[in-house]
Amino acid sequence: MSFRIFALIYMACFATLSMGLYLVKYSVQNIQHDVVAMKDNLNSEKESLHLLNAEWAYLNRPDRLHHLAEAHLNLVPMDSRRIENMNLIPAAASTSPEDELPRNSLLQPINHMVEDR
């Protein structure tokens, strides 16, 4: 009798392990298919990015931008007579941290000058 009980327990364990192995095998295959699909997707995205970078470089050619600026923007060279006081022009570079001004403080005198006119 004890032999039958042990045989049934072993058969149940064997069936459970077989079922578990079966499920693990197919879940691993599904994961492998997902990995292959992700790699294909990544490669296509890299190709798209490469194409977009090439297109961006083509569209940002200096001669093309110059032509577009001349065609669509009404820009003229700045006349030096528009600057009234040389102290209003911010310094190009400062030598010490104490001399540095915040960025928006550099724009205030010029904006103030434009508003006075």
Biopython code that builds the backbone (N, CA, C, O; Angstrom):
import numpy as np
from Bio.PDB.StructureBuilder import StructureBuilder

atoms = [
    (1, "MET", "N", (0.786, -1.191, 0.000)),
    (1, "MET", "CA", (0.000, 0.000, 0.000)),
    (1, "MET", "C", (0.835, 1.265, 0.000)),
    (1, "MET", "O", (0.511, 2.241, -0.677)),
    (2, "SER", "N", (1.868, 1.237, 0.735)),
    (2, "SER", "CA", (2.722, 2.403, 0.766)),
    (2, "SER", "C", (3.423, 2.605, -0.579)),
    (2, "SER", "O", (3.744, 3.729, -0.966)),
    (3, "PHE", "N", (3.656, 1.483, -1.289)),
    (3, "PHE", "CA", (4.258, 1.604, -2.620)),
    (3, "PHE", "C", (3.330, 2.339, -3.575)),
    (3, "PHE", "O", (3.792, 3.157, -4.370)),
    (4, "ARG", "N", (2.038, 2.067, -3.513)),
    (4, "ARG", "CA", (1.072, 2.743, -4.375)),
    (4, "ARG", "C", (0.996, 4.237, -4.053)),
    (4, "ARG", "O", (0.891, 5.064, -4.958)),
    (5, "ILE", "N", (1.049, 4.572, -2.788)),
    (5, "ILE", "CA", (0.993, 5.988, -2.405)),
    (5, "ILE", "C", (2.230, 6.711, -2.920)),
    (5, "ILE", "O", (2.122, 7.803, -3.479)),
    (6, "PHE", "N", (3.410, 6.111, -2.736)),
    (6, "PHE", "CA", (4.632, 6.744, -3.241)),
    (6, "PHE", "C", (4.617, 6.838, -4.764)),
    (6, "PHE", "O", (5.079, 7.828, -5.331)),
    (7, "ALA", "N", (4.098, 5.830, -5.415)),
    (7, "ALA", "CA", (4.016, 5.857, -6.880)),
    (7, "ALA", "C", (3.082, 6.966, -7.337)),
    (7, "ALA", "O", (3.388, 7.678, -8.293)),
    (8, "LEU", "N", (1.944, 7.121, -6.664)),
    (8, "LEU", "CA", (1.020, 8.196, -7.016)),
    (8, "LEU", "C", (1.631, 9.573, -6.754)),
    (8, "LEU", "O", (1.452, 10.496, -7.549)),
    (9, "ILE", "N", (2.343, 9.710, -5.652)),
    (9, "ILE", "CA", (3.005, 10.990, -5.334)),
    (9, "ILE", "C", (4.071, 11.297, -6.386)),
    (9, "ILE", "O", (4.161, 12.429, -6.861)),
    (10, "TYR", "N", (4.871, 10.308, -6.749)),
    (10, "TYR", "CA", (5.896, 10.513, -7.781)),
    (10, "TYR", "C", (5.273, 10.845, -9.126)),
    (10, "TYR", "O", (5.784, 11.701, -9.849)),
    (11, "MET", "N", (4.192, 10.190, -9.468)),
    (11, "MET", "CA", (3.526, 10.481, -10.743)),
    (11, "MET", "C", (2.940, 11.892, -10.737)),
    (11, "MET", "O", (2.996, 12.588, -11.750)),
    (12, "ALA", "N", (2.386, 12.314, -9.620)),
    (12, "ALA", "CA", (1.835, 13.672, -9.521)),
    (12, "ALA", "C", (2.961, 14.703, -9.630)),
    (12, "ALA", "O", (2.822, 15.718, -10.311)),
    (13, "CYS", "N", (4.070, 14.431, -8.954)),
    (13, "CYS", "CA", (5.225, 15.346, -9.061)),
    (13, "CYS", "C", (5.755, 15.388, -10.485)),
    (13, "CYS", "O", (6.072, 16.457, -11.006)),
    (14, "PHE", "N", (5.851, 14.223, -11.112)),
    (14, "PHE", "CA", (6.326, 14.160, -12.496)),
    (14, "PHE", "C", (5.392, 14.920, -13.426)),
    (14, "PHE", "O", (5.855, 15.651, -14.302)),
    (15, "ALA", "N", (4.095, 14.760, -13.252)),
    (15, "ALA", "CA", (3.120, 15.463, -14.093)),
    (15, "ALA", "C", (3.213, 16.973, -13.871)),
    (15, "ALA", "O", (3.153, 17.747, -14.826)),
    (16, "THR", "N", (3.361, 17.394, -12.605)),
    (16, "THR", "CA", (3.470, 18.820, -12.290)),
    (16, "THR", "C", (4.739, 19.414, -12.897)),
    (16, "THR", "O", (4.699, 20.493, -13.489)),
    (17, "LEU", "N", (5.861, 18.716, -12.753)),
    (17, "LEU", "CA", (7.119, 19.197, -13.319)),
    (17, "LEU", "C", (7.064, 19.223, -14.849)),
    (17, "LEU", "O", (7.591, 20.141, -15.476)),
    (18, "SER", "N", (6.426, 18.216, -15.446)),
    (18, "SER", "CA", (6.290, 18.195, -16.909)),
    (18, "SER", "C", (5.456, 19.373, -17.389)),
    (18, "SER", "O", (5.803, 20.023, -18.375)),
    (19, "MET", "N", (4.361, 19.648, -16.697)),
    (19, "MET", "CA", (3.510, 20.781, -17.054)),
    (19, "MET", "C", (4.273, 22.098, -16.880)),
    (19, "MET", "O", (4.184, 22.988, -17.726)),
    (20, "GLY", "N", (5.013, 22.215, -15.792)),
    (20, "GLY", "CA", (5.807, 23.425, -15.557)),
    (20, "GLY", "C", (6.865, 23.619, -16.630)),
    (20, "GLY", "O", (7.063, 24.733, -17.116)),
    (21, "LEU", "N", (7.550, 22.532, -17.005)),
    (21, "LEU", "CA", (8.564, 22.603, -18.051)),
    (21, "LEU", "C", (7.947, 23.006, -19.386)),
    (21, "LEU", "O", (8.529, 23.791, -20.135)),
    (22, "TYR", "N", (6.779, 22.471, -19.676)),
    (22, "TYR", "CA", (6.056, 22.809, -20.904)),
    (22, "TYR", "C", (5.715, 24.309, -20.932)),
    (22, "TYR", "O", (5.920, 24.981, -21.943)),
    (23, "LEU", "N", (5.197, 24.817, -19.821)),
    (23, "LEU", "CA", (4.836, 26.236, -19.749)),
    (23, "LEU", "C", (6.062, 27.143, -19.846)),
    (23, "LEU", "O", (6.014, 28.182, -20.504)),
    (24, "VAL", "N", (7.146, 26.759, -19.199)),
    (24, "VAL", "CA", (8.374, 27.560, -19.243)),
    (24, "VAL", "C", (8.936, 27.584, -20.660)),
    (24, "VAL", "O", (9.395, 28.622, -21.136)),
    (25, "LYS", "N", (8.899, 26.423, -21.337)),
    (25, "LYS", "CA", (9.429, 26.343, -22.696)),
    (25, "LYS", "C", (8.691, 27.313, -23.618)),
    (25, "LYS", "O", (9.330, 28.059, -24.360)),
    (26, "TYR", "N", (7.379, 27.317, -23.584)),
    (26, "TYR", "CA", (6.620, 28.179, -24.487)),
    (26, "TYR", "C", (6.664, 29.647, -24.067)),
    (26, "TYR", "O", (6.576, 30.533, -24.918)),
    (27, "SER", "N", (6.797, 29.911, -22.792)),
    (27, "SER", "CA", (6.950, 31.311, -22.389)),
    (27, "SER", "C", (8.309, 31.858, -22.832)),
    (27, "SER", "O", (8.413, 33.021, -23.222)),
    (28, "VAL", "N", (9.351, 31.021, -22.774)),
    (28, "VAL", "CA", (10.667, 31.437, -23.261)),
    (28, "VAL", "C", (10.621, 31.665, -24.767)),
    (28, "VAL", "O", (11.229, 32.617, -25.257)),
    (29, "GLN", "N", (9.923, 30.824, -25.507)),
    (29, "GLN", "CA", (9.798, 31.034, -26.955)),
    (29, "GLN", "C", (9.066, 32.341, -27.252)),
    (29, "GLN", "O", (9.450, 33.072, -28.166)),
    (30, "ASN", "N", (8.020, 32.639, -26.490)),
    (30, "ASN", "CA", (7.309, 33.911, -26.691)),
    (30, "ASN", "C", (8.205, 35.106, -26.395)),
    (30, "ASN", "O", (8.168, 36.112, -27.104)),
    (31, "ILE", "N", (9.005, 34.989, -25.349)),
    (31, "ILE", "CA", (9.932, 36.076, -25.009)),
    (31, "ILE", "C", (10.980, 36.239, -26.107)),
    (31, "ILE", "O", (11.354, 37.362, -26.443)),
    (32, "GLN", "N", (11.456, 35.128, -26.666)),
    (32, "GLN", "CA", (12.423, 35.213, -27.755)),
    (32, "GLN", "C", (11.815, 35.887, -28.981)),
    (32, "GLN", "O", (12.482, 36.676, -29.651)),
    (33, "HIS", "N", (10.568, 35.584, -29.274)),
    (33, "HIS", "CA", (9.896, 36.247, -30.400)),
    (33, "HIS", "C", (9.750, 37.749, -30.127)),
    (33, "HIS", "O", (9.913, 38.569, -31.030)),
    (34, "ASP", "N", (9.443, 38.094, -28.887)),
    (34, "ASP", "CA", (9.342, 39.513, -28.526)),
    (34, "ASP", "C", (10.688, 40.217, -28.668)),
    (34, "ASP", "O", (10.748, 41.355, -29.134)),
    (35, "VAL", "N", (11.765, 39.546, -28.269)),
    (35, "VAL", "CA", (13.106, 40.137, -28.374)),
    (35, "VAL", "C", (13.465, 40.369, -29.840)),
    (35, "VAL", "O", (14.007, 41.416, -30.192)),
    (36, "VAL", "N", (13.165, 39.398, -30.686)),
    (36, "VAL", "CA", (13.448, 39.556, -32.119)),
    (36, "VAL", "C", (12.640, 40.714, -32.695)),
    (36, "VAL", "O", (13.161, 41.507, -33.479)),
    (37, "ALA", "N", (11.369, 40.813, -32.307)),
    (37, "ALA", "CA", (10.528, 41.908, -32.793)),
    (37, "ALA", "C", (11.055, 43.251, -32.305)),
    (37, "ALA", "O", (11.062, 44.224, -33.060)),
    (38, "MET", "N", (11.491, 43.315, -31.062)),
    (38, "MET", "CA", (12.054, 44.568, -30.523)),
    (38, "MET", "C", (13.346, 44.951, -31.249)),
    (38, "MET", "O", (13.576, 46.126, -31.533)),
    (39, "LYS", "N", (14.182, 43.965, -31.546)),
    (39, "LYS", "CA", (15.419, 44.263, -32.275)),
    (39, "LYS", "C", (15.109, 44.786, -33.671)),
    (39, "LYS", "O", (15.749, 45.728, -34.138)),
    (40, "ASP", "N", (14.131, 44.183, -34.339)),
    (40, "ASP", "CA", (13.734, 44.681, -35.656)),
    (40, "ASP", "C", (13.186, 46.094, -35.561)),
    (40, "ASP", "O", (13.490, 46.941, -36.401)),
    (41, "ASN", "N", (12.382, 46.347, -34.543)),
    (41, "ASN", "CA", (11.832, 47.682, -34.338)),
    (41, "ASN", "C", (12.939, 48.688, -34.054)),
    (41, "ASN", "O", (12.910, 49.805, -34.570)),
    (42, "LEU", "N", (13.918, 48.298, -33.232)),
    (42, "LEU", "CA", (15.037, 49.178, -32.915)),
    (42, "LEU", "C", (15.854, 49.489, -34.161)),
    (42, "LEU", "O", (16.266, 50.631, -34.360)),
    (43, "ASN", "N", (16.093, 48.490, -35.000)),
    (43, "ASN", "CA", (16.847, 48.721, -36.235)),
    (43, "ASN", "C", (16.099, 49.663, -37.172)),
    (43, "ASN", "O", (16.712, 50.528, -37.797)),
    (44, "SER", "N", (14.787, 49.505, -37.276)),
    (44, "SER", "CA", (14.025, 50.410, -38.148)),
    (44, "SER", "C", (14.015, 51.826, -37.584)),
    (44, "SER", "O", (14.060, 52.792, -38.346)),
    (45, "GLU", "N", (13.958, 51.964, -36.258)),
    (45, "GLU", "CA", (14.011, 53.293, -35.651)),
    (45, "GLU", "C", (15.385, 53.931, -35.862)),
    (45, "GLU", "O", (15.471, 55.138, -36.089)),
    (46, "LYS", "N", (16.454, 53.145, -35.792)),
    (46, "LYS", "CA", (17.793, 53.679, -36.052)),
    (46, "LYS", "C", (17.911, 54.155, -37.499)),
    (46, "LYS", "O", (18.502, 55.201, -37.768)),
    (47, "GLU", "N", (17.347, 53.384, -38.427)),
    (47, "GLU", "CA", (17.360, 53.808, -39.830)),
    (47, "GLU", "C", (16.571, 55.095, -40.017)),
    (47, "GLU", "O", (17.000, 55.987, -40.748)),
    (48, "SER", "N", (15.421, 55.195, -39.360)),
    (48, "SER", "CA", (14.612, 56.414, -39.453)),
    (48, "SER", "C", (15.354, 57.605, -38.870)),
    (48, "SER", "O", (15.321, 58.699, -39.433)),
    (49, "LEU", "N", (16.023, 57.393, -37.744)),
    (49, "LEU", "CA", (16.789, 58.469, -37.127)),
    (49, "LEU", "C", (17.936, 58.907, -38.021)),
    (49, "LEU", "O", (18.208, 60.101, -38.148)),
    (50, "HIS", "N", (18.606, 57.950, -38.637)),
    (50, "HIS", "CA", (19.691, 58.278, -39.561)),
    (50, "HIS", "C", (19.162, 59.091, -40.740)),
    (50, "HIS", "O", (19.791, 60.060, -41.165)),
    (51, "LEU", "N", (18.013, 58.696, -41.262)),
    (51, "LEU", "CA", (17.400, 59.420, -42.368)),
    (51, "LEU", "C", (16.990, 60.832, -41.942)),
    (51, "LEU", "O", (17.191, 61.785, -42.694)),
    (52, "LEU", "N", (16.424, 60.971, -40.755)),
    (52, "LEU", "CA", (16.036, 62.294, -40.270)),
    (52, "LEU", "C", (17.244, 63.192, -40.035)),
    (52, "LEU", "O", (17.187, 64.390, -40.312)),
    (53, "ASN", "N", (18.331, 62.631, -39.529)),
    (53, "ASN", "CA", (19.550, 63.425, -39.349)),
    (53, "ASN", "C", (20.098, 63.896, -40.685)),
    (53, "ASN", "O", (20.554, 65.033, -40.800)),
    (54, "ALA", "N", (20.059, 63.040, -41.692)),
    (54, "ALA", "CA", (20.523, 63.442, -43.020)),
    (54, "ALA", "C", (19.622, 64.521, -43.597)),
    (54, "ALA", "O", (20.105, 65.470, -44.216)),
    (55, "GLU", "N", (18.326, 64.384, -43.401)),
    (55, "GLU", "CA", (17.393, 65.398, -43.904)),
    (55, "GLU", "C", (17.584, 66.724, -43.178)),
    (55, "GLU", "O", (17.514, 67.787, -43.795)),
    (56, "TRP", "N", (17.822, 66.667, -41.875)),
    (56, "TRP", "CA", (18.066, 67.883, -41.095)),
    (56, "TRP", "C", (19.335, 68.579, -41.579)),
    (56, "TRP", "O", (19.359, 69.802, -41.716)),
    (57, "ALA", "N", (20.376, 67.815, -41.835)),
    (57, "ALA", "CA", (21.618, 68.402, -42.340)),
    (57, "ALA", "C", (21.392, 69.032, -43.710)),
    (57, "ALA", "O", (21.946, 70.092, -44.004)),
    (58, "TYR", "N", (20.586, 68.390, -44.545)),
    (58, "TYR", "CA", (20.294, 68.940, -45.871)),
    (58, "TYR", "C", (19.494, 70.241, -45.763)),
    (58, "TYR", "O", (19.762, 71.202, -46.484)),
    (59, "LEU", "N", (18.528, 70.265, -44.871)),
    (59, "LEU", "CA", (17.696, 71.464, -44.742)),
    (59, "LEU", "C", (18.425, 72.613, -44.059)),
    (59, "LEU", "O", (18.025, 73.766, -44.223)),
    (60, "ASN", "N", (19.466, 72.341, -43.308)),
    (60, "ASN", "CA", (20.199, 73.399, -42.608)),
    (60, "ASN", "C", (21.471, 73.825, -43.327)),
    (60, "ASN", "O", (22.401, 74.334, -42.701)),
    (61, "ARG", "N", (21.513, 73.621, -44.627)),
    (61, "ARG", "CA", (22.670, 74.094, -45.379)),
    (61, "ARG", "C", (22.710, 75.616, -45.318)),
    (61, "ARG", "O", (21.671, 76.261, -45.451)),
    (62, "PRO", "N", (23.889, 76.202, -45.119)),
    (62, "PRO", "CA", (23.977, 77.658, -44.998)),
    (62, "PRO", "C", (23.484, 78.400, -46.242)),
    (62, "PRO", "O", (22.847, 79.445, -46.117)),
    (63, "ASP", "N", (23.766, 77.880, -47.436)),
    (63, "ASP", "CA", (23.310, 78.584, -48.635)),
    (63, "ASP", "C", (21.785, 78.564, -48.736)),
    (63, "ASP", "O", (21.188, 79.554, -49.160)),
    (64, "ARG", "N", (21.156, 77.473, -48.361)),
    (64, "ARG", "CA", (19.695, 77.403, -48.387)),
    (64, "ARG", "C", (19.088, 78.335, -47.351)),
    (64, "ARG", "O", (18.126, 79.045, -47.643)),
    (65, "LEU", "N", (19.646, 78.340, -46.133)),
    (65, "LEU", "CA", (19.137, 79.223, -45.091)),
    (65, "LEU", "C", (19.322, 80.686, -45.462)),
    (65, "LEU", "O", (18.459, 81.513, -45.168)),
    (66, "HIS", "N", (20.448, 81.015, -46.109)),
    (66, "HIS", "CA", (20.690, 82.388, -46.543)),
    (66, "HIS", "C", (19.648, 82.797, -47.580)),
    (66, "HIS", "O", (19.114, 83.905, -47.524)),
    (67, "HIS", "N", (19.361, 81.910, -48.517)),
    (67, "HIS", "CA", (18.355, 82.205, -49.543)),
    (67, "HIS", "C", (16.973, 82.397, -48.909)),
    (67, "HIS", "O", (16.241, 83.314, -49.280)),
    (68, "LEU", "N", (16.619, 81.532, -47.955)),
    (68, "LEU", "CA", (15.320, 81.661, -47.294)),
    (68, "LEU", "C", (15.236, 82.934, -46.458)),
    (68, "LEU", "O", (14.191, 83.582, -46.417)),
    (69, "ALA", "N", (16.323, 83.290, -45.798)),
    (69, "ALA", "CA", (16.325, 84.522, -44.995)),
    (69, "ALA", "C", (16.150, 85.741, -45.893)),
    (69, "ALA", "O", (15.418, 86.668, -45.547)),
    (70, "GLU", "N", (16.817, 85.743, -47.041)),
    (70, "GLU", "CA", (16.656, 86.875, -47.955)),
    (70, "GLU", "C", (15.243, 86.926, -48.522)),
    (70, "GLU", "O", (14.703, 88.012, -48.734)),
    (71, "ALA", "N", (14.638, 85.773, -48.768)),
    (71, "ALA", "CA", (13.319, 85.742, -49.385)),
    (71, "ALA", "C", (12.198, 86.078, -48.400)),
    (71, "ALA", "O", (11.207, 86.695, -48.789)),
    (72, "HIS", "N", (12.335, 85.689, -47.147)),
    (72, "HIS", "CA", (11.206, 85.795, -46.226)),
    (72, "HIS", "C", (11.401, 86.760, -45.070)),
    (72, "HIS", "O", (10.419, 87.153, -44.439)),
    (73, "LEU", "N", (12.609, 87.151, -44.774)),
    (73, "LEU", "CA", (12.848, 88.072, -43.662)),
    (73, "LEU", "C", (13.267, 89.426, -44.206)),
    (73, "LEU", "O", (14.037, 89.510, -45.163)),
    (74, "ASN", "N", (12.775, 90.448, -43.615)),
    (74, "ASN", "CA", (13.138, 91.807, -44.033)),
    (74, "ASN", "C", (14.236, 92.333, -43.122)),
    (74, "ASN", "O", (14.021, 93.265, -42.348)),
    (75, "LEU", "N", (15.407, 91.729, -43.221)),
    (75, "LEU", "CA", (16.522, 92.121, -42.374)),
    (75, "LEU", "C", (17.441, 93.076, -43.119)),
    (75, "LEU", "O", (17.720, 92.903, -44.305)),
    (76, "VAL", "N", (17.899, 94.078, -42.403)),
    (76, "VAL", "CA", (18.865, 95.021, -42.957)),
    (76, "VAL", "C", (20.001, 95.140, -41.960)),
    (76, "VAL", "O", (19.800, 94.909, -40.768)),
    (77, "PRO", "N", (21.199, 95.498, -42.426)),
    (77, "PRO", "CA", (22.303, 95.693, -41.486)),
    (77, "PRO", "C", (21.979, 96.830, -40.515)),
    (77, "PRO", "O", (21.323, 97.803, -40.886)),
    (78, "MET", "N", (22.438, 96.702, -39.287)),
    (78, "MET", "CA", (22.168, 97.717, -38.277)),
    (78, "MET", "C", (23.034, 98.943, -38.528)),
    (78, "MET", "O", (24.232, 98.833, -38.788)),
    (79, "ASP", "N", (22.420, 100.088, -38.448)),
    (79, "ASP", "CA", (23.121, 101.349, -38.645)),
    (79, "ASP", "C", (23.809, 101.735, -37.337)),
    (79, "ASP", "O", (23.191, 101.676, -36.274)),
    (80, "SER", "N", (25.068, 102.126, -37.403)),
    (80, "SER", "CA", (25.803, 102.463, -36.188)),
    (80, "SER", "C", (25.269, 103.731, -35.536)),
    (80, "SER", "O", (25.553, 103.974, -34.363)),
    (81, "ARG", "N", (24.508, 104.543, -36.252)),
    (81, "ARG", "CA", (23.962, 105.772, -35.671)),
    (81, "ARG", "C", (22.810, 105.474, -34.715)),
    (81, "ARG", "O", (22.381, 106.368, -33.986)),
    (82, "ARG", "N", (22.303, 104.258, -34.698)),
    (82, "ARG", "CA", (21.204, 103.911, -33.798)),
    (82, "ARG", "C", (21.689, 103.728, -32.369)),
    (82, "ARG", "O", (20.881, 103.799, -31.442)),
    (83, "ILE", "N", (22.964, 103.499, -32.160)),
    (83, "ILE", "CA", (23.514, 103.330, -30.820)),
    (83, "ILE", "C", (23.910, 104.703, -30.312)),
    (83, "ILE", "O", (24.765, 105.364, -30.902)),
    (84, "GLU", "N", (23.296, 105.132, -29.225)),
    (84, "GLU", "CA", (23.533, 106.476, -28.717)),
    (84, "GLU", "C", (24.689, 106.544, -27.747)),
    (84, "GLU", "O", (25.463, 107.500, -27.772)),
    (85, "ASN", "N", (24.818, 105.549, -26.894)),
    (85, "ASN", "CA", (25.823, 105.611, -25.855)),
    (85, "ASN", "C", (26.602, 104.295, -25.860)),
    (85, "ASN", "O", (25.993, 103.226, -25.834)),
    (86, "MET", "N", (27.907, 104.351, -25.891)),
    (86, "MET", "CA", (28.731, 103.146, -25.917)),
    (86, "MET", "C", (28.640, 102.358, -24.620)),
    (86, "MET", "O", (28.928, 101.162, -24.613)),
    (87, "ASN", "N", (28.249, 102.993, -23.526)),
    (87, "ASN", "CA", (28.120, 102.289, -22.241)),
    (87, "ASN", "C", (26.932, 101.337, -22.232)),
    (87, "ASN", "O", (26.838, 100.467, -21.366)),
    (88, "LEU", "N", (26.034, 101.496, -23.182)),
    (88, "LEU", "CA", (24.877, 100.606, -23.247)),
    (88, "LEU", "C", (25.211, 99.260, -23.872)),
    (88, "LEU", "O", (24.442, 98.308, -23.731)),
    (89, "ILE", "N", (26.356, 99.162, -24.567)),
    (89, "ILE", "CA", (26.764, 97.906, -25.188)),
    (89, "ILE", "C", (27.405, 97.031, -24.119)),
    (89, "ILE", "O", (28.378, 97.455, -23.496)),
    (90, "PRO", "N", (26.895, 95.825, -23.886)),
    (90, "PRO", "CA", (27.482, 94.960, -22.847)),
    (90, "PRO", "C", (28.869, 94.472, -23.266)),
    (90, "PRO", "O", (29.161, 94.323, -24.452)),
    (91, "ALA", "N", (29.704, 94.230, -22.275)),
    (91, "ALA", "CA", (31.065, 93.748, -22.531)),
    (91, "ALA", "C", (31.005, 92.328, -23.072)),
    (91, "ALA", "O", (30.118, 91.556, -22.709)),
    (92, "ALA", "N", (31.947, 91.987, -23.937)),
    (92, "ALA", "CA", (31.962, 90.652, -24.545)),
    (92, "ALA", "C", (32.315, 89.591, -23.516)),
    (92, "ALA", "O", (31.693, 88.529, -23.489)),
    (93, "ALA", "N", (33.291, 89.856, -22.677)),
    (93, "ALA", "CA", (33.684, 88.880, -21.658)),
    (93, "ALA", "C", (34.181, 89.619, -20.434)),
    (93, "ALA", "O", (34.824, 90.662, -20.554)),
    (94, "SER", "N", (33.895, 89.099, -19.280)),
    (94, "SER", "CA", (34.377, 89.728, -18.051)),
    (94, "SER", "C", (35.542, 88.917, -17.516)),
    (94, "SER", "O", (35.662, 87.723, -17.788)),
    (95, "THR", "N", (36.399, 89.579, -16.751)),
    (95, "THR", "CA", (37.603, 88.912, -16.254)),
    (95, "THR", "C", (37.403, 88.309, -14.877)),
    (95, "THR", "O", (38.097, 87.356, -14.522)),
    (96, "SER", "N", (36.478, 88.832, -14.095)),
    (96, "SER", "CA", (36.288, 88.297, -12.751)),
    (96, "SER", "C", (34.812, 88.054, -12.497)),
    (96, "SER", "O", (33.964, 88.665, -13.149)),
    (97, "PRO", "N", (34.491, 87.172, -11.563)),
    (97, "PRO", "CA", (33.078, 86.894, -11.291)),
    (97, "PRO", "C", (32.327, 88.102, -10.732)),
    (97, "PRO", "O", (31.110, 88.193, -10.895)),
    (98, "GLU", "N", (33.034, 89.038, -10.072)),
    (98, "GLU", "CA", (32.350, 90.213, -9.527)),
    (98, "GLU", "C", (31.846, 91.122, -10.644)),
    (98, "GLU", "O", (30.847, 91.821, -10.478)),
    (99, "ASP", "N", (32.544, 91.110, -11.786)),
    (99, "ASP", "CA", (32.164, 91.975, -12.894)),
    (99, "ASP", "C", (30.980, 91.429, -13.679)),
    (99, "ASP", "O", (30.365, 92.157, -14.458)),
    (100, "GLU", "N", (30.655, 90.153, -13.483)),
    (100, "GLU", "CA", (29.602, 89.539, -14.280)),
    (100, "GLU", "C", (28.238, 90.045, -13.840)),
    (100, "GLU", "O", (27.961, 90.178, -12.648)),
    (101, "LEU", "N", (27.396, 90.322, -14.817)),
    (101, "LEU", "CA", (26.028, 90.740, -14.566)),
    (101, "LEU", "C", (25.099, 89.607, -14.961)),
    (101, "LEU", "O", (25.447, 88.796, -15.820)),
    (102, "PRO", "N", (23.939, 89.537, -14.359)),
    (102, "PRO", "CA", (22.978, 88.537, -14.837)),
    (102, "PRO", "C", (22.585, 88.821, -16.277)),
    (102, "PRO", "O", (22.615, 89.969, -16.719)),
    (103, "ARG", "N", (22.218, 87.783, -17.005)),
    (103, "ARG", "CA", (21.902, 87.948, -18.429)),
    (103, "ARG", "C", (20.800, 88.963, -18.675)),
    (103, "ARG", "O", (20.930, 89.804, -19.564)),
    (104, "ASN", "N", (19.724, 88.903, -17.913)),
    (104, "ASN", "CA", (18.622, 89.809, -18.178)),
    (104, "ASN", "C", (18.971, 91.253, -17.813)),
    (104, "ASN", "O", (18.317, 92.173, -18.305)),
    (105, "SER", "N", (19.974, 91.480, -16.970)),
    (105, "SER", "CA", (20.357, 92.859, -16.676)),
    (105, "SER", "C", (21.111, 93.476, -17.851)),
    (105, "SER", "O", (21.145, 94.699, -17.991)),
    (106, "LEU", "N", (21.715, 92.642, -18.692)),
    (106, "LEU", "CA", (22.378, 93.182, -19.878)),
    (106, "LEU", "C", (21.372, 93.708, -20.890)),
    (106, "LEU", "O", (21.685, 94.616, -21.660)),
    (107, "LEU", "N", (20.185, 93.156, -20.897)),
    (107, "LEU", "CA", (19.193, 93.562, -21.876)),
    (107, "LEU", "C", (18.362, 94.748, -21.407)),
    (107, "LEU", "O", (17.739, 95.415, -22.232)),
    (108, "GLN", "N", (18.336, 95.023, -20.139)),
    (108, "GLN", "CA", (17.480, 96.088, -19.641)),
    (108, "GLN", "C", (17.852, 97.472, -20.172)),
    (108, "GLN", "O", (16.953, 98.196, -20.600)),
    (109, "PRO", "N", (19.128, 97.885, -20.171)),
    (109, "PRO", "CA", (19.415, 99.236, -20.684)),
    (109, "PRO", "C", (19.049, 99.379, -22.152)),
    (109, "PRO", "O", (18.562, 100.434, -22.559)),
    (110, "ILE", "N", (19.271, 98.346, -22.957)),
    (110, "ILE", "CA", (18.932, 98.434, -24.377)),
    (110, "ILE", "C", (17.433, 98.492, -24.549)),
    (110, "ILE", "O", (16.939, 99.290, -25.345)),
    (111, "ASN", "N", (16.701, 97.679, -23.834)),
    (111, "ASN", "CA", (15.238, 97.737, -23.916)),
    (111, "ASN", "C", (14.734, 99.096, -23.422)),
    (111, "ASN", "O", (13.777, 99.645, -23.967)),
    (112, "HIS", "N", (15.379, 99.626, -22.396)),
    (112, "HIS", "CA", (14.992, 100.928, -21.872)),
    (112, "HIS", "C", (15.225, 102.000, -22.931)),
    (112, "HIS", "O", (14.413, 102.911, -23.089)),
    (113, "MET", "N", (16.332, 101.889, -23.654)),
    (113, "MET", "CA", (16.646, 102.855, -24.684)),
    (113, "MET", "C", (15.593, 102.791, -25.812)),
    (113, "MET", "O", (15.181, 103.831, -26.327)),
    (114, "VAL", "N", (15.166, 101.602, -26.187)),
    (114, "VAL", "CA", (14.196, 101.457, -27.250)),
    (114, "VAL", "C", (12.825, 101.995, -26.806)),
    (114, "VAL", "O", (12.110, 102.600, -27.604)),
    (115, "GLU", "N", (12.461, 101.774, -25.531)),
    (115, "GLU", "CA", (11.176, 102.235, -25.054)),
    (115, "GLU", "C", (11.106, 103.758, -24.952)),
    (115, "GLU", "O", (10.024, 104.331, -25.075)),
    (116, "ASP", "N", (12.248, 104.426, -24.727)),
    (116, "ASP", "CA", (12.255, 105.889, -24.611)),
    (116, "ASP", "C", (11.964, 106.576, -25.925)),
    (116, "ASP", "O", (11.487, 107.710, -25.926)),
    (117, "ARG", "N", (12.231, 105.938, -27.024)),
    (117, "ARG", "CA", (12.066, 106.578, -28.327)),
    (117, "ARG", "C", (10.648, 106.718, -28.733)),
    (117, "ARG", "O", (10.364, 107.240, -29.810)),
]
sb = StructureBuilder()
sb.init_structure("model")
sb.init_model(0)
sb.init_chain("A")
sb.init_seg("    ")
for serial, (resi, resn, name, xyz) in enumerate(atoms, 1):
    if name == "N":
        sb.init_residue(resn, " ", resi, " ")
    sb.init_atom(name, np.array(xyz, "f"), 0.0, 1.0, " ", f" {name:<3s}", serial, name[0])
structure = sb.get_structure()
